[in-house]
Amino acid sequence: MGNVHDFEEIKKRFKEADVDGKIEIYTTVDNLTVDQYKELLRMFPIKYLEKLERAMA
């Protein structure tokens, strides 16, 4: 991982996923940079942020 092409695929899957899918991707994908995690987080619906936080706990 770490490859820009791989991250673009992850972003595409993340964008197309429902909330539960987004949470699964965010919590299971390894080896992303802090900036890449932030980029995914910007695409996450704010009203479900607590659900994401619970999944990460």
Protein Blocks (a to p, Z undefined) as FASTA:
>chain_A
ZZlklmmmmmmmmmmpcfklmmmmmmmpghiafklmmmmmmmpcfklmmmmmmmmZZ
